[in-house]
Amino acid sequence: MPGPDGLQLLHRIKEHDPSVPIIVMTGYRSEKTRKRALALGADEYLYKPFHMDDFLEMIEELLTREH
């Protein structure tokens, strides 16, 4: 991905508006990166490949949470 990496982008978004729900999707299985993303404010962390039903369920849950 050109420009800032996903974690940098996540940090910038949360700085601007902490209430924005964010799901991080990655093809790289790294527990260190998952923990960092969650610490930066990611609401969910999803590894590729994933089932679309799981993704849609995450979105639905995030949209019904209070932020």
Secondary structure, 3 states (H helix, E strand, C coil): CCCCCHHHHHHHHHHHCCCCCCEEEECCCCHHHHHHHHHCCCCEEEECCCCHHHHHHHHHHHHHCCC
